[in-house]
Amino acid sequence: DLETARTVESDTRVPFLEFSAIAPPVLIKKNMEGDSISVVEAAPRPRIIKSHLPVALLPWKLGQVQPRLIHITRNPRDVCVSYYYHMQIAEGYTGPFERWAELFLEGCVPYYTPFVPHLVGFRELSYDPGRLLRLKYENLKRDIMGELKRIAVFLGKSYNEDQLEGLVEHQRFANFQSNPMVNKRDKIKFIQGLQGNTFTGTFIRKGIVGDWKNHLSQDQVDEFEMLEQKIVKEAKVGMKLE
């Protein structure tokens, strides 16, 4: 339903589970009645819910009810870079990138680290394989059509080629970035006004693979290689860096 995607804000269509736990109270009051948990509970079914939380913080009935679950991973180097810019515009982080990278590797940046236990939690999750789809951001960038077809099959949906081409065009980065229903410009502007935050930037920044090459020193790359080796060993997740 591309028309709805162009006219209804994404957080209304797909509620963000932990929004009330991380957003300023005044922003929560401005954007919803009650809290994000209540919004999710009241959403009409079938519903789509998004979250960045690790398994341990998701509703305990997840493993019992086993709704369809799509888990998307991204290589930690690009996650570190993307999160750095996000925290500048959304939280007013003013420290240097070098310190941010250290904190990320130590598992000490706000909300969603440490990185490895998150991946391990989802890898060890006891779940019906037919109800869990594992995707990689890098594959979505490399072959969006192929990955959309995988998602459609997983969800039990059938689309013709014209419909899929329309969805690919809708998801093209320039269109995605300029779509006010997903780019959160008004929310970011509101938050920055509360903070006196003068950072410039966008919620949807580059959408590329490999931007870490423009930010990480060789010493930092060496540190990330050790983290990635730990991910492969403990979480059984391979990394795509290109």
N, C-alpha and C positions, 0 to 999 in steps of 0.2 A: 504494500500500500504506500506507494511513493508520495502520493498527494498528502496523506497524513504525516508522513515523515518531513514534508516541507512546511507544514502548517501547525504542528503540535510539538511543543518543546520535548526534547528527548527524555528529560527526567520525569516528565508526566507519562510518557509512553512506557518508559523502562525505569521504574523507581530505583534509586540508589540506596541500598540497604542500610549502610552505616552513615548516611549523610548527617543525621542528627548528632552523631558522636564526634564529628570532625569539623562541622561548620559553625560559625559564630551564631549564637542564639537569635540575634536580630535577623540574620539571613534565613534561618529556619522559619521564623515567624512570618517573614515576608513571602516565603515560597510554598508553605504548606500549612494545613490544619493539623495540629498535634505534632507528631514526630514521624520520622521516616519508617519506623517499624509499623506504626499504625497505617501509614499510607500503603505499605506493601501488603499488609493483611487485608486492607479494604479493596485492593486492586481487583478488577474483574478478571475472571479466569476464562481461557488460559492466559497466564501472565508471564512476563519476562522480567526478571530481577537481576540487577547487576551488583557486583561487589568485588573489592580487591582484598577481602579478608582471607586469612589462612583458615584451614579446615577447623582448627580448634575454636575459632570465634564465630563460626557459622552456626545456624540453628541446629540443635542436637538431633532433631528429627530428620536431618538430611539423609543420613545413612539408612534410616528406617523407611521413609517415604520414597526415596530415590527418584526425585524428579529428573527430567533430562537436564544434564549438566554439561556446559561447554567450558573447558578450562584453557585459557590462552596464556602462553608463556612468551617471554621475549628475552633476548640475550642481556645479561646483567650490565654490560658496558653501556649499551644504549639506554637501558632503564635508568642507570645512574645519571646520565647526561640529561635525559628528558625530565626526570624528577627534579633535578637541580633548577631547571628553568621554570618548571611548574611551581616550585616552592618560592621562587622569586616573585612571580606575579600573584600567587594566591596567598602566600604567608609573609611576604616581605623579607625573605632570607637575604642577608647582606654579606655573608661570608664568602671567601674565595672558593673557587671550584676545587682547588687542591684539598682544602679542608673538608669540603662536602664529600669528595671521593673517599677520603679516609674514614669519615663517619659511615658512609654507605658500606664500605668493606668491613667495618667493625659491627655492622648491624644496628647502628644507633641513629639513623635518620628517622624522622617522625612517621608514625602510623603503620607503615607497611614493611618494615624490616624486623628481623634478619631475613635475608633472601633465601638461603638454603633450606631452613626448616619449613618455609612456606611450600617450596617445591616438593620436599620430602613428604609433607602432610598429604598433598594431593596424589603423589605417587603411591603412597601406602593406603589410601582411602579404600575401604572395602565397598566396592560398588559394582553393580551389574555392568559389564563392558558395553552392552548395548544401550546403556543409558548415559554413558560418559564419552564425550568427544574431546580429544586433546588436539589443540591447534597451536601453531607457532606463528607469531607475528611476522617473522621473516618469510614464511610460506605464503601468508596472506598477501604480502607485497610482491612476491615472485610470481604467483599464479592465483590471482583473486578469483577468476572464473572457476578454476578447479576446486578451490576451497569453498566457494559458495555452493557448488554442486554437492560437495561432501556435507555441508551444513543442511542443505535442503533434504537430502536423503535421511540424515540423522533425525530431522524434525518431522519426517513423514510428509514432506511437501513436494509438489511437482510443479515445475515452471518450464515454459518453453524458452527457446533461445532468445527471442525478442524481450521477454520479461527479464531474463538474466542479464542481457546486454544493457537494459535500462537500469538495472540495479548496479551494475558495474560503473556506468556513467554517473549515477547518483553518488557512488562512493569514491569517485575520482577525487584526488586530494584537494585540488583547487575548489571543486564544488562543495566538498565536505567542509573545508575551512571557511568558506564564505556563507554557509548555511546558518542563519541565526538560530535555528532550532537545535543545533548541536555545538556551536562554537562558544557558547556561554559568555559572550562579550559583556552582556548586561550584568551578569552575576559577578564577573571579575571586576568590572568597573565599580560596582557597589561595594565589594569587599575592599578594594584598594582605597576607596573613599573613606571607609571606616578606619583603615590603618594609616592613612596618609602615605600610602605606598605609591612611589613614583616610577616603579619599574615599567618599562614598555615591553610588550610581547603579547603573544596570543596563546590561548588555551590549546589550540591545535597548531603546533609550531612548524614542524618540517615533515613528519611522517615518513622518514627514510630509515634505511638500515645502514649502519656504519658511521653515524655521525660521531661516534666515540673517537674516530681517528683524528678529528679536529680538536679534541680536548685532552686526551690522555697522554701523559708522558710515558717514556719507555718503562720507567720504574713502576708507574701505575699499571701499565699493561701487564708487567710481570706479576703484580699483586692480583690482578683480575684473573690471570691464567691459573693461579693457585686456587682461587675461588671456583673457577669453572671446573677444574679437576675434581674438586670436592663435590660439585653438583653432579657431575657424571658418575662419581663413585657412590654417593649417598642417595641421590634422587633419580638416578638412571635416566637423566635428561641430557641429550646432546645439545650443544650450542651451535647455532648458525650465526656467524659473525659478518657475513658478506650479504 
